[in-house]
């Protein structure tokens, strides 16, 4: 008789126990919307004598900053939320930020670009991307410590990108001669 009660109890609890840790609603990371995801550029032409490289990097930094600030305003503080919406929102945020960062990395610097700048900038962007992916994995596994580390470090990683961008070598100004109207 005790065996029957034990078996009946197990059958009642099996669906509950089986659902623990099962089928997560956490979205899978997919490819960026286009093969060469690029940050949206500001309207107008790039500064005289400059390629589209510098404005594209600037636009990417601006987008990353706004995207991060937007996420943090929707989920303020450093507390991890067990809410499914939080986890989904964070995954979407990371996926978008990684696509923007990848778009920055595929930009082609002008021929005269300083190789040390390009290397330092790419390194700063990769460090940001690595931090984002690590945090996404942490949120997926509900690792509160990894998320809190992200909160503590994301602004520093963005600042590293900004500071490196400020080191962008400036081209000397060479005005284009104006045409004078023919009389």
C-alpha positions in Angstrom: 0.0 0.0 0.0 2.9 2.4 0.8 4.3 1.8 -2.6 1.1 2.7 -4.3 0.9 6.0 -2.3 4.5 6.8 -3.1 3.9 6.1 -6.8 0.7 8.2 -6.7 2.6 11.1 -5.1 5.3 10.9 -7.6 2.8 10.9 -10.5 1.2 14.1 -9.0 4.6 15.8 -8.6 6.2 14.7 -11.8 4.7 17.4 -14.0 5.7 20.1 -11.5 9.2 18.8 -11.1 9.6 18.2 -14.8 8.8 21.9 -15.5 11.6 23.2 -13.4 14.3 24.4 -15.7 12.5 23.2 -18.8 11.8 25.1 -22.0 13.0 28.6 -21.3 11.4 31.6 -23.0 14.8 33.2 -23.4 15.3 34.2 -27.0 18.1 32.7 -29.0 20.6 35.1 -30.5 20.3 35.4 -34.2 22.3 37.0 -37.0 22.2 40.8 -37.4 19.5 42.1 -39.7 21.9 42.5 -42.6 25.2 40.9 -43.5 27.0 44.2 -42.8 25.0 45.8 -40.1 26.1 49.4 -40.0 25.2 52.2 -37.6 22.8 54.8 -39.0 24.7 57.8 -40.1 23.9 61.4 -39.3 22.2 63.3 -42.1 24.4 65.5 -44.2 27.8 65.1 -45.5 30.9 64.1 -43.6 33.3 66.9 -42.6 35.5 68.1 -45.5 38.4 65.9 -46.1 37.1 63.1 -44.0 35.7 59.7 -45.1 32.5 58.2 -43.8 34.6 56.2 -41.3 34.7 58.8 -38.6 31.0 59.8 -38.8 29.9 56.1 -38.9 31.9 55.4 -35.7 30.5 58.5 -34.0 27.0 57.4 -35.0 27.6 53.9 -33.6 28.9 55.3 -30.3 25.8 57.5 -30.1 23.5 54.6 -30.8 25.2 52.3 -28.2 25.0 55.1 -25.6 21.3 55.7 -26.2 20.4 52.0 -26.4 22.2 51.3 -23.1 20.6 54.3 -21.4 17.2 53.3 -22.7 17.6 49.8 -21.3 18.8 51.1 -18.0 15.9 53.5 -17.7 13.4 50.7 -18.3 15.2 48.5 -15.7 16.8 50.9 -13.2 19.2 49.9 -10.5 21.5 46.9 -10.4 18.9 44.4 -9.4 18.3 41.3 -11.5 14.7 40.7 -12.2 13.2 37.3 -12.5 10.5 38.7 -14.7 10.5 37.1 -18.1 10.0 40.5 -19.8 13.3 41.6 -18.2 15.3 38.7 -19.6 13.7 39.0 -23.0 14.3 42.8 -23.0 18.0 42.3 -22.0 18.5 39.7 -24.7 17.1 42.1 -27.3 19.2 45.0 -26.0 22.4 42.9 -26.2 21.6 41.6 -29.7 21.0 45.1 -31.0 24.1 46.5 -29.3 26.3 43.6 -30.7 24.9 44.3 -34.2 25.8 48.0 -33.9 29.3 47.2 -32.6 29.8 44.7 -35.4 28.7 47.4 -37.8 31.3 49.7 -36.4 34.0 47.0 -36.8 33.3 46.5 -40.5 33.7 50.1 -41.3 36.6 50.8 -43.7 39.0 53.4 -42.4 40.4 56.0 -44.9 43.7 55.1 -46.4 45.5 57.6 -44.2 44.0 56.3 -41.0 46.4 55.7 -38.2 46.8 51.9 -37.8 47.3 52.2 -34.1 44.0 54.1 -33.7 42.1 51.5 -35.7 43.6 48.7 -33.6 42.9 50.5 -30.3 39.3 51.4 -31.3 38.6 47.9 -32.6 39.9 46.5 -29.3 37.7 48.8 -27.2 34.6 47.8 -29.3 35.5 44.1 -29.0 35.9 44.4 -25.2 32.4 46.0 -25.1 30.9 43.2 -27.3 32.6 40.5 -25.2 31.1 42.1 -22.0 27.6 42.2 -23.6 27.7 38.6 -24.8 29.0 37.4 -21.4 26.2 39.3 -19.6 23.6 37.9 -22.0 24.8 34.4 -21.2 24.6 35.3 -17.5 21.1 36.6 -17.7 20.0 33.5 -19.7 21.3 31.3 -16.9 19.8 33.7 -14.3 23.2 34.5 -12.9 22.7 37.6 -10.7 26.4 38.2 -10.2 27.1 38.3 -13.9 24.3 40.8 -14.4 25.5 43.0 -11.5 29.0 42.9 -13.0 27.5 44.1 -16.3 25.7 47.0 -14.6 29.0 48.0 -12.8 31.1 47.8 -16.0 29.0 48.7 -19.0 29.5 52.5 -18.6 33.2 52.0 -18.3 33.3 49.9 -21.5 31.3 52.6 -23.3 33.6 55.3 -22.0 36.6 53.3 -23.2 35.2 53.4 -26.7 34.5 57.1 -26.4 37.9 57.9 -25.1 39.6 55.9 -27.9 37.4 57.7 -30.5 38.6 61.0 -29.1 42.1 60.0 -30.1 41.0 59.8 -33.8 43.8 61.5 -35.8 42.6 64.7 -37.2 43.3 65.5 -40.8 44.7 68.9 -41.5 42.2 71.3 -43.0 42.7 71.8 -46.7 40.0 74.1 -48.1 38.7 73.5 -51.6 39.4 76.5 -53.8 36.2 78.3 -54.6 35.2 78.8 -58.2 34.7 82.4 -59.2 31.9 83.1 -61.5 33.0 83.8 -65.1 32.3 87.3 -66.3 
